Amino acid sequence: MLEITVYSRPDCQPCKAVARKLDQLGATYRKIDVTEDPAAGEYLRSLGYASTPVTVVGEHHKHGYAPEWLKWAASQVA
């Protein structure tokens, strides 16, 4: 079964919007604060991202707040 992971930063409004949307969809997800986990920041850079939020589901990943993609993500873990 796939897992949703949201990479975020404190006081990041798009990060909060991603979490709210996943909560609304009833999705279970893991949230990682990249300011507290340097390896997580390195991982995001390896994917080509320089900012948050980044949502990862299996081998799929998306930057920013993308409601339709988040609906897809939630359907993968339901």
N, CA, C and O atoms as a Tripos MOL2 file, in Angstrom:
@<TRIPOS>MOLECULE
protein
  312   311    78     0     0
PROTEIN
NO_CHARGES

@<TRIPOS>ATOM
      1 N           0.8430   -1.1880    0.0000 N.3       1 MET1
      2 CA          0.0000    0.0000    0.0000 C.3       1 MET1
      3 C           0.8860    1.2480    0.0000 C.2       1 MET1
      4 O           1.9120    1.2910    0.6790 O.2       1 MET1
      5 N           0.4870    2.2380   -0.7510 N.am      2 LEU2
      6 CA          1.2480    3.4730   -0.8500 C.3       2 LEU2
      7 C           0.9910    4.3700    0.3520 C.2       2 LEU2
      8 O          -0.0180    4.2400    1.0440 O.2       2 LEU2
      9 N           1.9230    5.2770    0.5800 N.am      3 GLU3
     10 CA          1.8210    6.2370    1.6740 C.3       3 GLU3
     11 C           1.9950    7.6400    1.1050 C.2       3 GLU3
     12 O           2.7690    7.8480    0.1710 O.2       3 GLU3
     13 N           1.2710    8.5980    1.6740 N.am      4 ILE4
     14 CA          1.4320   10.0020    1.2960 C.3       4 ILE4
     15 C           2.3940   10.6360    2.2910 C.2       4 ILE4
     16 O           2.2320   10.5010    3.5030 O.2       4 ILE4
     17 N           3.3890   11.3250    1.7640 N.am      5 THR5
     18 CA          4.3100   12.0920    2.6000 C.3       5 THR5
     19 C           4.2990   13.5320    2.1210 C.2       5 THR5
     20 O           4.4670   13.8020    0.9320 O.2       5 THR5
     21 N           4.1010   14.4510    3.0480 N.am      6 VAL6
     22 CA          4.0950   15.8810    2.7390 C.3       6 VAL6
     23 C           5.3350   16.5010    3.3820 C.2       6 VAL6
     24 O           5.5020   16.4660    4.6010 O.2       6 VAL6
     25 N           6.1860   17.0590    2.5530 N.am      7 TYR7
     26 CA          7.3780   17.7630    3.0260 C.3       7 TYR7
     27 C           7.0140   19.2320    3.1320 C.2       7 TYR7
     28 O           6.5520   19.8410    2.1670 O.2       7 TYR7
     29 N           7.2270   19.7980    4.3190 N.am      8 SER8
     30 CA          6.7670   21.1630    4.5630 C.3       8 SER8
     31 C           7.7620   21.9450    5.4110 C.2       8 SER8
     32 O           8.8050   21.4390    5.8240 O.2       8 SER8
     33 N           7.3940   23.2050    5.6520 N.am      9 ARG9
     34 CA          8.1760   24.1180    6.5020 C.3       9 ARG9
     35 C           7.1780   24.8360    7.4060 C.2       9 ARG9
     36 O           6.0060   24.9750    7.0550 O.2       9 ARG9
     37 N           7.6430   25.2930    8.5740 N.am     10 PRO10
     38 CA          6.7510   26.0850    9.4400 C.3      10 PRO10
     39 C           6.3410   27.3860    8.7360 C.2      10 PRO10
     40 O           7.1030   27.9450    7.9480 O.2      10 PRO10
     41 N           5.1670   27.8390    9.0260 N.am     11 ASP11
     42 CA          4.6360   29.0970    8.4930 C.3      11 ASP11
     43 C           4.5350   29.1340    6.9750 C.2      11 ASP11
     44 O           4.5320   30.2130    6.3810 O.2      11 ASP11
     45 N           4.4530   27.9750    6.3430 N.am     12 CYS12
     46 CA          4.2800   27.8680    4.8860 C.3      12 CYS12
     47 C           2.7860   27.7140    4.6080 C.2      12 CYS12
     48 O           2.2010   26.6690    4.8920 O.2      12 CYS12
     49 N           2.1750   28.7540    4.0550 N.am     13 GLN13
     50 CA          0.7340   28.7110    3.8140 C.3      13 GLN13
     51 C           0.3270   27.6280    2.8070 C.2      13 GLN13
     52 O          -0.6610   26.9340    3.0460 O.2      13 GLN13
     53 N           1.0480   27.4560    1.6910 N.am     14 PRO14
     54 CA          0.6830   26.3630    0.7930 C.3      14 PRO14
     55 C           0.8140   24.9950    1.4740 C.2      14 PRO14
     56 O           0.0410   24.0840    1.1770 O.2      14 PRO14
     57 N           1.7810   24.8430    2.3790 N.am     15 CYS15
     58 CA          1.9400   23.5850    3.1160 C.3      15 CYS15
     59 C           0.7070   23.3240    3.9730 C.2      15 CYS15
     60 O           0.2060   22.2010    4.0370 O.2      15 CYS15
     61 N           0.2290   24.3730    4.6270 N.am     16 LYS16
     62 CA         -0.9710   24.2470    5.4580 C.3      16 LYS16
     63 C          -2.1850   23.9130    4.5990 C.2      16 LYS16
     64 O          -3.0470   23.1390    5.0180 O.2      16 LYS16
     65 N          -2.2590   24.4900    3.4020 N.am     17 ALA17
     66 CA         -3.3790   24.2070    2.5000 C.3      17 ALA17
     67 C          -3.3650   22.7450    2.0600 C.2      17 ALA17
     68 O          -4.4210   22.1180    1.9680 O.2      17 ALA17
     69 N          -2.1820   22.1960    1.7880 N.am     18 VAL18
     70 CA         -2.0750   20.7810    1.4130 C.3      18 VAL18
     71 C          -2.5820   19.9090    2.5590 C.2      18 VAL18
     72 O          -3.3670   18.9880    2.3360 O.2      18 VAL18
     73 N          -2.1400   20.1920    3.7800 N.am     19 ALA19
     74 CA         -2.5740   19.4000    4.9430 C.3      19 ALA19
     75 C          -4.0870   19.5110    5.1380 C.2      19 ALA19
     76 O          -4.7460   18.5060    5.4060 O.2      19 ALA19
     77 N          -4.6460   20.7180    5.0070 N.am     20 ARG20
     78 CA         -6.1020   20.8960    5.1490 C.3      20 ARG20
     79 C          -6.8590   20.0770    4.1150 C.2      20 ARG20
     80 O          -7.8550   19.4260    4.4310 O.2      20 ARG20
     81 N          -6.3740   20.1160    2.8620 N.am     21 LYS21
     82 CA         -7.0640   19.3780    1.8020 C.3      21 LYS21
     83 C          -7.0110   17.8720    2.0750 C.2      21 LYS21
     84 O          -8.0220   17.1830    1.9400 O.2      21 LYS21
     85 N          -5.8490   17.3630    2.4530 N.am     22 LEU22
     86 CA         -5.7370   15.9360    2.7490 C.3      22 LEU22
     87 C          -6.6150   15.5590    3.9410 C.2      22 LEU22
     88 O          -7.2120   14.4830    3.9560 O.2      22 LEU22
     89 N          -6.6950   16.4350    4.9330 N.am     23 ASP23
     90 CA         -7.5840   16.1920    6.0680 C.3      23 ASP23
     91 C          -9.0360   16.1390    5.5990 C.2      23 ASP23
     92 O          -9.7880   15.2530    6.0050 O.2      23 ASP23
     93 N          -9.4330   17.0880    4.7430 N.am     24 GLN24
     94 CA        -10.8050   17.1090    4.2070 C.3      24 GLN24
     95 C         -11.1180   15.8320    3.4470 C.2      24 GLN24
     96 O         -12.2420   15.3330    3.4890 O.2      24 GLN24
     97 N         -10.1140   15.3070    2.7490 N.am     25 LEU25
     98 CA        -10.3040   14.0860    1.9640 C.3      25 LEU25
     99 C         -10.2390   12.8290    2.8280 C.2      25 LEU25
    100 O         -10.4920   11.7250    2.3470 O.2      25 LEU25
    101 N          -9.9020   12.9990    4.0960 N.am     26 GLY26
    102 CA         -9.8070   11.8550    4.9920 C.3      26 GLY26
    103 C          -8.5860   10.9910    4.7580 C.2      26 GLY26
    104 O          -8.5630    9.8200    5.1350 O.2      26 GLY26
    105 N          -7.5780   11.5650    4.1400 N.am     27 ALA27
    106 CA         -6.3670   10.8070    3.8070 C.3      27 ALA27
    107 C          -5.4100   10.7700    4.9970 C.2      27 ALA27
    108 O          -5.2670   11.7470    5.7320 O.2      27 ALA27
    109 N          -4.7740    9.6410    5.1630 N.am     28 THR28
    110 CA         -3.7170    9.5030    6.1520 C.3      28 THR28
    111 C          -2.4080    9.8810    5.4800 C.2      28 THR28
    112 O          -2.1300    9.4330    4.3670 O.2      28 THR28
    113 N          -1.6050   10.6970    6.1410 N.am     29 TYR29
    114 CA         -0.3490   11.1340    5.5540 C.3      29 TYR29
    115 C           0.6740   11.3850    6.6460 C.2      29 TYR29
    116 O           0.3380   11.5610    7.8170 O.2      29 TYR29
    117 N           1.9070   11.3940    6.2370 N.am     30 ARG30
    118 CA          3.0140   11.7000    7.1320 C.3      30 ARG30
    119 C           3.5350   13.0760    6.7320 C.2      30 ARG30
    120 O           3.6990   13.3620    5.5460 O.2      30 ARG30
    121 N           3.7940   13.9220    7.7160 N.am     31 LYS31
    122 CA          4.2800   15.2760    7.4630 C.3      31 LYS31
    123 C           5.7100   15.3730    7.9730 C.2      31 LYS31
    124 O           5.9920   15.0240    9.1190 O.2      31 LYS31
    125 N           6.6060   15.8450    7.1240 N.am     32 ILE32
    126 CA          8.0120   15.9970    7.4940 C.3      32 ILE32
    127 C           8.4120   17.4580    7.3340 C.2      32 ILE32
    128 O           8.2750   18.0440    6.2590 O.2      32 ILE32
    129 N           8.9080   18.0310    8.4220 N.am     33 ASP33
    130 CA          9.3790   19.4120    8.4390 C.3      33 ASP33
    131 C          10.8400   19.4150    7.9710 C.2      33 ASP33
    132 O          11.7190   18.9050    8.6650 O.2      33 ASP33
    133 N          11.0870   19.9820    6.8080 N.am     34 VAL34
    134 CA         12.4390   19.9560    6.2510 C.3      34 VAL34
    135 C          13.4230   20.8230    7.0330 C.2      34 VAL34
    136 O          14.6350   20.6760    6.8760 O.2      34 VAL34
    137 N          12.9120   21.7260    7.8740 N.am     35 THR35
    138 CA         13.8220   22.5290    8.6990 C.3      35 THR35
    139 C          14.3580   21.7230    9.8720 C.2      35 THR35
    140 O          15.3640   22.0970   10.4740 O.2      35 THR35
    141 N          13.6960   20.6250   10.2000 N.am     36 GLU36
    142 CA         14.1330   19.7670   11.3010 C.3      36 GLU36
    143 C          14.8160   18.4970   10.8090 C.2      36 GLU36
    144 O          15.4030   17.7590   11.6010 O.2      36 GLU36
    145 N          14.7430   18.2430    9.5190 N.am     37 ASP37
    146 CA         15.2850   16.9980    8.9610 C.3      37 ASP37
    147 C          16.1220   17.3290    7.7200 C.2      37 ASP37
    148 O          15.5880   17.3630    6.6120 O.2      37 ASP37
    149 N          17.4350   17.5740    7.8930 N.am     38 PRO38
    150 CA         18.2870   17.9330    6.7590 C.3      38 PRO38
    151 C          18.2790   16.8970    5.6350 C.2      38 PRO38
    152 O          18.3810   17.2570    4.4630 O.2      38 PRO38
    153 N          18.1610   15.6300    5.9800 N.am     39 ALA39
    154 CA         18.1220   14.5870    4.9500 C.3      39 ALA39
    155 C          16.8810   14.7410    4.0690 C.2      39 ALA39
    156 O          16.9280   14.4550    2.8730 O.2      39 ALA39
    157 N          15.7820   15.1890    4.6520 N.am     40 ALA40
    158 CA         14.5580   15.4050    3.8770 C.3      40 ALA40
    159 C          14.7680   16.5270    2.8610 C.2      40 ALA40
    160 O          14.3170   16.4320    1.7190 O.2      40 ALA40
    161 N          15.4520   17.5840    3.2840 N.am     41 GLY41
    162 CA         15.7610   18.6760    2.3580 C.3      41 GLY41
    163 C          16.6370   18.2150    1.2170 C.2      41 GLY41
    164 O          16.4250   18.6070    0.0690 O.2      41 GLY41
    165 N          17.6160   17.3880    1.5190 N.am     42 GLU42
    166 CA         18.4900   16.8200    0.4740 C.3      42 GLU42
    167 C          17.6840   15.9550   -0.4910 C.2      42 GLU42
    168 O          17.8940   16.0040   -1.7030 O.2      42 GLU42
    169 N          16.7630   15.1670    0.0510 N.am     43 TYR43
    170 CA         15.9160   14.3190   -0.7840 C.3      43 TYR43
    171 C          15.1040   15.1750   -1.7670 C.2      43 TYR43
    172 O          15.0190   14.8550   -2.9530 O.2      43 TYR43
    173 N          14.5120   16.2580   -1.2670 N.am     44 LEU44
    174 CA         13.7300   17.1310   -2.1510 C.3      44 LEU44
    175 C          14.6020   17.7470   -3.2330 C.2      44 LEU44
    176 O          14.1920   17.8370   -4.3900 O.2      44 LEU44
    177 N          15.8030   18.1710   -2.8590 N.am     45 ARG45
    178 CA         16.7170   18.7270   -3.8690 C.3      45 ARG45
    179 C          17.0690   17.6680   -4.9130 C.2      45 ARG45
    180 O          17.2240   17.9910   -6.0910 O.2      45 ARG45
    181 N          17.1960   16.4100   -4.4930 N.am     46 SER46
    182 CA         17.5030   15.3350   -5.4460 C.3      46 SER46
    183 C          16.3580   15.1130   -6.4340 C.2      46 SER46
    184 O          16.5640   14.6170   -7.5410 O.2      46 SER46
    185 N          15.1350   15.4930   -6.0080 N.am     47 LEU47
    186 CA         13.9740   15.3940   -6.8980 C.3      47 LEU47
    187 C          13.8380   16.6260   -7.7820 C.2      47 LEU47
    188 O          13.0210   16.6490   -8.7030 O.2      47 LEU47
    189 N          14.6470   17.6590   -7.4980 N.am     48 GLY48
    190 CA         14.6090   18.8750   -8.3010 C.3      48 GLY48
    191 C          13.8280   20.0200   -7.6860 C.2      48 GLY48
    192 O          13.5520   21.0080   -8.3670 O.2      48 GLY48
    193 N          13.4650   19.9130   -6.4160 N.am     49 TYR49
    194 CA         12.6780   20.9510   -5.7580 C.3      49 TYR49
    195 C          13.5460   21.7980   -4.8440 C.2      49 TYR49
    196 O          14.4650   21.2920   -4.1990 O.2      49 TYR49
    197 N          13.2470   23.0940   -4.7930 N.am     50 ALA50
    198 CA         13.9820   24.0140   -3.9350 C.3      50 ALA50
    199 C          13.0900   24.6250   -2.8570 C.2      50 ALA50
    200 O          13.5640   25.3790   -2.0070 O.2      50 ALA50
    201 N          11.8020   24.3010   -2.8930 N.am     51 SER51
    202 CA         10.8790   24.8510   -1.9030 C.3      51 SER51
    203 C           9.7860   23.8340   -1.5890 C.2      51 SER51
    204 O           9.6640   22.7980   -2.2420 O.2      51 SER51
    205 N           9.0080   24.1580   -0.5830 N.am     52 THR52
    206 CA          7.9160   23.2930   -0.1620 C.3      52 THR52
    207 C           6.5890   23.9890   -0.4410 C.2      52 THR52
    208 O           6.5650   25.2000   -0.6640 O.2      52 THR52
    209 N           5.4890   23.2490   -0.4310 N.am     53 PRO53
    210 CA          5.3370   21.8490   -0.0910 C.3      53 PRO53
    211 C           5.6190   20.9370   -1.2750 C.2      53 PRO53
    212 O           5.4570   21.3120   -2.4360 O.2      53 PRO53
    213 N           6.0420   19.7440   -0.9410 N.am     54 VAL54
    214 CA          6.1720   18.6770   -1.9240 C.3      54 VAL54
    215 C           5.4360   17.4730   -1.3380 C.2      54 VAL54
    216 O           5.6830   17.0670   -0.2030 O.2      54 VAL54
    217 N           4.5370   16.9200   -2.1270 N.am     55 THR55
    218 CA          3.7770   15.7510   -1.7090 C.3      55 THR55
    219 C           4.2700   14.5690   -2.5200 C.2      55 THR55
    220 O           4.3740   14.6480   -3.7440 O.2      55 THR55
    221 N           4.5730   13.4700   -1.8360 N.am     56 VAL56
    222 CA          5.1150   12.2730   -2.4760 C.3      56 VAL56
    223 C           4.1820   11.0990   -2.2000 C.2      56 VAL56
    224 O           3.7600   10.8620   -1.0690 O.2      56 VAL56
    225 N           3.8720   10.3710   -3.2820 N.am     57 VAL57
    226 CA          3.0880    9.1410   -3.1820 C.3      57 VAL57
    227 C           3.8180    8.1040   -4.0200 C.2      57 VAL57
    228 O           3.8130    8.1750   -5.2490 O.2      57 VAL57
    229 N           4.4400    7.1470   -3.3590 N.am     58 GLY58
    230 CA          5.2350    6.1650   -4.0880 C.3      58 GLY58
    231 C           6.3300    6.8700   -4.8660 C.2      58 GLY58
    232 O           7.1420    7.5910   -4.2870 O.2      58 GLY58
    233 N           6.3560    6.6660   -6.1730 N.am     59 GLU59
    234 CA          7.3620    7.3120   -7.0210 C.3      59 GLU59
    235 C           6.8570    8.6050   -7.6550 C.2      59 GLU59
    236 O           7.5680    9.2270   -8.4450 O.2      59 GLU59
    237 N           5.6450    9.0110   -7.3170 N.am     60 HIS60
    238 CA          5.0350   10.2280   -7.8580 C.3      60 HIS60
    239 C           5.2200   11.3650   -6.8640 C.2      60 HIS60
    240 O           5.1480   11.1540   -5.6540 O.2      60 HIS60
    241 N           5.4570   12.5590   -7.3680 N.am     61 HIS61
    242 CA          5.6150   13.7130   -6.4960 C.3      61 HIS61
    243 C           5.1210   14.9660   -7.1910 C.2      61 HIS61
    244 O           5.1360   15.0750   -8.4170 O.2      61 HIS61
    245 N           4.6770   15.9180   -6.3610 N.am     62 LYS62
    246 CA          4.1030   17.1500   -6.8890 C.3      62 LYS62
    247 C           4.4500   18.2940   -5.9560 C.2      62 LYS62
    248 O           4.3680   18.1600   -4.7350 O.2      62 LYS62
    249 N           4.8370   19.4120   -6.5330 N.am     63 HIS63
    250 CA          5.1600   20.6160   -5.7640 C.3      63 HIS63
    251 C           3.9360   21.5130   -5.6770 C.2      63 HIS63
    252 O           3.1640   21.6130   -6.6300 O.2      63 HIS63
    253 N           3.7620   22.1620   -4.5380 N.am     64 GLY64
    254 CA          2.7040   23.1540   -4.3810 C.3      64 GLY64
    255 C           1.3660   22.5590   -4.0170 C.2      64 GLY64
    256 O           1.2370   21.3700   -3.7250 O.2      64 GLY64
    257 N           0.3810   23.4230   -4.0450 N.am     65 TYR65
    258 CA         -0.9920   23.0340   -3.7250 C.3      65 TYR65
    259 C          -1.7190   22.7350   -5.0180 C.2      65 TYR65
    260 O          -1.9820   23.6380   -5.8120 O.2      65 TYR65
    261 N          -2.0450   21.4690   -5.2330 N.am     66 ALA66
    262 CA         -2.7130   21.0240   -6.4560 C.3      66 ALA66
    263 C          -3.8910   20.1410   -6.0470 C.2      66 ALA66
    264 O          -3.7320   18.9270   -5.9210 O.2      66 ALA66
    265 N          -5.0790   20.7360   -5.8350 N.am     67 PRO67
    266 CA         -6.2140   19.9850   -5.3000 C.3      67 PRO67
    267 C          -6.5690   18.7090   -6.0560 C.2      67 PRO67
    268 O          -6.8430   17.6810   -5.4360 O.2      67 PRO67
    269 N          -6.5660   18.7610   -7.3700 N.am     68 GLU68
    270 CA         -6.9230   17.5560   -8.1340 C.3      68 GLU68
    271 C          -5.8870   16.4540   -7.9420 C.2      68 GLU68
    272 O          -6.2360   15.2780   -7.8450 O.2      68 GLU68
    273 N          -4.6160   16.8340   -7.8880 N.am     69 TRP69
    274 CA         -3.5630   15.8440   -7.6690 C.3      69 TRP69
    275 C          -3.6830   15.2640   -6.2660 C.2      69 TRP69
    276 O          -3.4640   14.0680   -6.0710 O.2      69 TRP69
    277 N          -4.0290   16.1000   -5.2870 N.am     70 LEU70
    278 CA         -4.2040   15.6160   -3.9220 C.3      70 LEU70
    279 C          -5.3760   14.6400   -3.8340 C.2      70 LEU70
    280 O          -5.3190   13.6770   -3.0690 O.2      70 LEU70
    281 N          -6.4360   14.8780   -4.6080 N.am     71 LYS71
    282 CA         -7.5570   13.9160   -4.6640 C.3      71 LYS71
    283 C          -7.0610   12.5860   -5.2080 C.2      71 LYS71
    284 O          -7.4120   11.5260   -4.6910 O.2      71 LYS71
    285 N          -6.2410   12.6440   -6.2560 N.am     72 TRP72
    286 CA         -5.6680   11.4240   -6.8010 C.3      72 TRP72
    287 C          -4.8230   10.7250   -5.7350 C.2      72 TRP72
    288 O          -4.9370    9.5150   -5.5380 O.2      72 TRP72
    289 N          -3.9750   11.4980   -5.0490 N.am     73 ALA73
    290 CA         -3.1040   10.9330   -4.0190 C.3      73 ALA73
    291 C          -3.9220   10.2350   -2.9460 C.2      73 ALA73
    292 O          -3.6030    9.1170   -2.5410 O.2      73 ALA73
    293 N          -4.9820   10.9000   -2.4860 N.am     74 ALA74
    294 CA         -5.8320   10.3040   -1.4470 C.3      74 ALA74
    295 C          -6.4640    9.0120   -1.9230 C.2      74 ALA74
    296 O          -6.6410    8.0820   -1.1360 O.2      74 ALA74
    297 N          -6.8070    8.9420   -3.2030 N.am     75 SER75
    298 CA         -7.4320    7.7210   -3.7370 C.3      75 SER75
    299 C          -6.4480    6.5600   -3.7900 C.2      75 SER75
    300 O          -6.8590    5.4000   -3.8160 O.2      75 SER75
    301 N          -5.1540    6.8610   -3.8080 N.am     76 GLN76
    302 CA         -4.1340    5.8120   -3.8810 C.3      76 GLN76
    303 C          -3.9180    5.1260   -2.5430 C.2      76 GLN76
    304 O          -3.4150    4.0030   -2.5040 O.2      76 GLN76
    305 N          -4.2840    5.7710   -1.4530 N.am     77 VAL77
    306 CA         -4.0380    5.2030   -0.1340 C.3      77 VAL77
    307 C          -5.3290    4.7650    0.5470 C.2      77 VAL77
    308 O          -5.2980    4.2440    1.6620 O.2      77 VAL77
    309 N          -6.4530    4.9730   -0.1110 N.am     78 ALA78
    310 CA         -7.7510    4.6160    0.4800 C.3      78 ALA78
    311 C          -7.9610    3.1180    0.5280 C.2      78 ALA78
    312 O          -9.0010    2.6550    0.9960 O.2      78 ALA78
@<TRIPOS>BOND
     1     1     2 1
     2     2     3 1
     3     3     4 2
     4     3     5 am
     5     5     6 1
     6     6     7 1
     7     7     8 2
     8     7     9 am
     9     9    10 1
    10    10    11 1
    11    11    12 2
    12    11    13 am
    13    13    14 1
    14    14    15 1
    15    15    16 2
    16    15    17 am
    17    17    18 1
    18    18    19 1
    19    19    20 2
    20    19    21 am
    21    21    22 1
    22    22    23 1
    23    23    24 2
    24    23    25 am
    25    25    26 1
    26    26    27 1
    27    27    28 2
    28    27    29 am
    29    29    30 1
    30    30    31 1
    31    31    32 2
    32    31    33 am
    33    33    34 1
    34    34    35 1
    35    35    36 2
    36    35    37 am
    37    37    38 1
    38    38    39 1
    39    39    40 2
    40    39    41 am
    41    41    42 1
    42    42    43 1
    43    43    44 2
    44    43    45 am
    45    45    46 1
    46    46    47 1
    47    47    48 2
    48    47    49 am
    49    49    50 1
    50    50    51 1
    51    51    52 2
    52    51    53 am
    53    53    54 1
    54    54    55 1
    55    55    56 2
    56    55    57 am
    57    57    58 1
    58    58    59 1
    59    59    60 2
    60    59    61 am
    61    61    62 1
    62    62    63 1
    63    63    64 2
    64    63    65 am
    65    65    66 1
    66    66    67 1
    67    67    68 2
    68    67    69 am
    69    69    70 1
    70    70    71 1
    71    71    72 2
    72    71    73 am
    73    73    74 1
    74    74    75 1
    75    75    76 2
    76    75    77 am
    77    77    78 1
    78    78    79 1
    79    79    80 2
    80    79    81 am
    81    81    82 1
    82    82    83 1
    83    83    84 2
    84    83    85 am
    85    85    86 1
    86    86    87 1
    87    87    88 2
    88    87    89 am
    89    89    90 1
    90    90    91 1
    91    91    92 2
    92    91    93 am
    93    93    94 1
    94    94    95 1
    95    95    96 2
    96    95    97 am
    97    97    98 1
    98    98    99 1
    99    99   100 2
   100    99   101 am
   101   101   102 1
   102   102   103 1
   103   103   104 2
   104   103   105 am
   105   105   106 1
   106   106   107 1
   107   107   108 2
   108   107   109 am
   109   109   110 1
   110   110   111 1
   111   111   112 2
   112   111   113 am
   113   113   114 1
   114   114   115 1
   115   115   116 2
   116   115   117 am
   117   117   118 1
   118   118   119 1
   119   119   120 2
   120   119   121 am
   121   121   122 1
   122   122   123 1
   123   123   124 2
   124   123   125 am
   125   125   126 1
   126   126   127 1
   127   127   128 2
   128   127   129 am
   129   129   130 1
   130   130   131 1
   131   131   132 2
   132   131   133 am
   133   133   134 1
   134   134   135 1
   135   135   136 2
   136   135   137 am
   137   137   138 1
   138   138   139 1
   139   139   140 2
   140   139   141 am
   141   141   142 1
   142   142   143 1
   143   143   144 2
   144   143   145 am
   145   145   146 1
   146   146   147 1
   147   147   148 2
   148   147   149 am
   149   149   150 1
   150   150   151 1
   151   151   152 2
   152   151   153 am
   153   153   154 1
   154   154   155 1
   155   155   156 2
   156   155   157 am
   157   157   158 1
   158   158   159 1
   159   159   160 2
   160   159   161 am
   161   161   162 1
   162   162   163 1
   163   163   164 2
   164   163   165 am
   165   165   166 1
   166   166   167 1
   167   167   168 2
   168   167   169 am
   169   169   170 1
   170   170   171 1
   171   171   172 2
   172   171   173 am
   173   173   174 1
   174   174   175 1
   175   175   176 2
   176   175   177 am
   177   177   178 1
   178   178   179 1
   179   179   180 2
   180   179   181 am
   181   181   182 1
   182   182   183 1
   183   183   184 2
   184   183   185 am
   185   185   186 1
   186   186   187 1
   187   187   188 2
   188   187   189 am
   189   189   190 1
   190   190   191 1
   191   191   192 2
   192   191   193 am
   193   193   194 1
   194   194   195 1
   195   195   196 2
   196   195   197 am
   197   197   198 1
   198   198   199 1
   199   199   200 2
   200   199   201 am
   201   201   202 1
   202   202   203 1
   203   203   204 2
   204   203   205 am
   205   205   206 1
   206   206   207 1
   207   207   208 2
   208   207   209 am
   209   209   210 1
   210   210   211 1
   211   211   212 2
   212   211   213 am
   213   213   214 1
   214   214   215 1
   215   215   216 2
   216   215   217 am
   217   217   218 1
   218   218   219 1
   219   219   220 2
   220   219   221 am
   221   221   222 1
   222   222   223 1
   223   223   224 2
   224   223   225 am
   225   225   226 1
   226   226   227 1
   227   227   228 2
   228   227   229 am
   229   229   230 1
   230   230   231 1
   231   231   232 2
   232   231   233 am
   233   233   234 1
   234   234   235 1
   235   235   236 2
   236   235   237 am
   237   237   238 1
   238   238   239 1
   239   239   240 2
   240   239   241 am
   241   241   242 1
   242   242   243 1
   243   243   244 2
   244   243   245 am
   245   245   246 1
   246   246   247 1
   247   247   248 2
   248   247   249 am
   249   249   250 1
   250   250   251 1
   251   251   252 2
   252   251   253 am
   253   253   254 1
   254   254   255 1
   255   255   256 2
   256   255   257 am
   257   257   258 1
   258   258   259 1
   259   259   260 2
   260   259   261 am
   261   261   262 1
   262   262   263 1
   263   263   264 2
   264   263   265 am
   265   265   266 1
   266   266   267 1
   267   267   268 2
   268   267   269 am
   269   269   270 1
   270   270   271 1
   271   271   272 2
   272   271   273 am
   273   273   274 1
   274   274   275 1
   275   275   276 2
   276   275   277 am
   277   277   278 1
   278   278   279 1
   279   279   280 2
   280   279   281 am
   281   281   282 1
   282   282   283 1
   283   283   284 2
   284   283   285 am
   285   285   286 1
   286   286   287 1
   287   287   288 2
   288   287   289 am
   289   289   290 1
   290   290   291 1
   291   291   292 2
   292   291   293 am
   293   293   294 1
   294   294   295 1
   295   295   296 2
   296   295   297 am
   297   297   298 1
   298   298   299 1
   299   299   300 2
   300   299   301 am
   301   301   302 1
   302   302   303 1
   303   303   304 2
   304   303   305 am
   305   305   306 1
   306   306   307 1
   307   307   308 2
   308   307   309 am
   309   309   310 1
   310   310   311 1
   311   311   312 2
@<TRIPOS>SUBSTRUCTURE
     1 MET1         2 RESIDUE 1 A MET
     2 LEU2         6 RESIDUE 1 A LEU
     3 GLU3        10 RESIDUE 1 A GLU
     4 ILE4        14 RESIDUE 1 A ILE
     5 THR5        18 RESIDUE 1 A THR
     6 VAL6        22 RESIDUE 1 A VAL
     7 TYR7        26 RESIDUE 1 A TYR
     8 SER8        30 RESIDUE 1 A SER
     9 ARG9        34 RESIDUE 1 A ARG
    10 PRO10       38 RESIDUE 1 A PRO
    11 ASP11       42 RESIDUE 1 A ASP
    12 CYS12       46 RESIDUE 1 A CYS
    13 GLN13       50 RESIDUE 1 A GLN
    14 PRO14       54 RESIDUE 1 A PRO
    15 CYS15       58 RESIDUE 1 A CYS
    16 LYS16       62 RESIDUE 1 A LYS
    17 ALA17       66 RESIDUE 1 A ALA
    18 VAL18       70 RESIDUE 1 A VAL
    19 ALA19       74 RESIDUE 1 A ALA
    20 ARG20       78 RESIDUE 1 A ARG
    21 LYS21       82 RESIDUE 1 A LYS
    22 LEU22       86 RESIDUE 1 A LEU
    23 ASP23       90 RESIDUE 1 A ASP
    24 GLN24       94 RESIDUE 1 A GLN
    25 LEU25       98 RESIDUE 1 A LEU
    26 GLY26      102 RESIDUE 1 A GLY
    27 ALA27      106 RESIDUE 1 A ALA
    28 THR28      110 RESIDUE 1 A THR
    29 TYR29      114 RESIDUE 1 A TYR
    30 ARG30      118 RESIDUE 1 A ARG
    31 LYS31      122 RESIDUE 1 A LYS
    32 ILE32      126 RESIDUE 1 A ILE
    33 ASP33      130 RESIDUE 1 A ASP
    34 VAL34      134 RESIDUE 1 A VAL
    35 THR35      138 RESIDUE 1 A THR
    36 GLU36      142 RESIDUE 1 A GLU
    37 ASP37      146 RESIDUE 1 A ASP
    38 PRO38      150 RESIDUE 1 A PRO
    39 ALA39      154 RESIDUE 1 A ALA
    40 ALA40      158 RESIDUE 1 A ALA
    41 GLY41      162 RESIDUE 1 A GLY
    42 GLU42      166 RESIDUE 1 A GLU
    43 TYR43      170 RESIDUE 1 A TYR
    44 LEU44      174 RESIDUE 1 A LEU
    45 ARG45      178 RESIDUE 1 A ARG
    46 SER46      182 RESIDUE 1 A SER
    47 LEU47      186 RESIDUE 1 A LEU
    48 GLY48      190 RESIDUE 1 A GLY
    49 TYR49      194 RESIDUE 1 A TYR
    50 ALA50      198 RESIDUE 1 A ALA
    51 SER51      202 RESIDUE 1 A SER
    52 THR52      206 RESIDUE 1 A THR
    53 PRO53      210 RESIDUE 1 A PRO
    54 VAL54      214 RESIDUE 1 A VAL
    55 THR55      218 RESIDUE 1 A THR
    56 VAL56      222 RESIDUE 1 A VAL
    57 VAL57      226 RESIDUE 1 A VAL
    58 GLY58      230 RESIDUE 1 A GLY
    59 GLU59      234 RESIDUE 1 A GLU
    60 HIS60      238 RESIDUE 1 A HIS
    61 HIS61      242 RESIDUE 1 A HIS
    62 LYS62      246 RESIDUE 1 A LYS
    63 HIS63      250 RESIDUE 1 A HIS
    64 GLY64      254 RESIDUE 1 A GLY
    65 TYR65      258 RESIDUE 1 A TYR
    66 ALA66      262 RESIDUE 1 A ALA
    67 PRO67      266 RESIDUE 1 A PRO
    68 GLU68      270 RESIDUE 1 A GLU
    69 TRP69      274 RESIDUE 1 A TRP
    70 LEU70      278 RESIDUE 1 A LEU
    71 LYS71      282 RESIDUE 1 A LYS
    72 TRP72      286 RESIDUE 1 A TRP
    73 ALA73      290 RESIDUE 1 A ALA
    74 ALA74      294 RESIDUE 1 A ALA
    75 SER75      298 RESIDUE 1 A SER
    76 GLN76      302 RESIDUE 1 A GLN
    77 VAL77      306 RESIDUE 1 A VAL
    78 ALA78      310 RESIDUE 1 A ALA
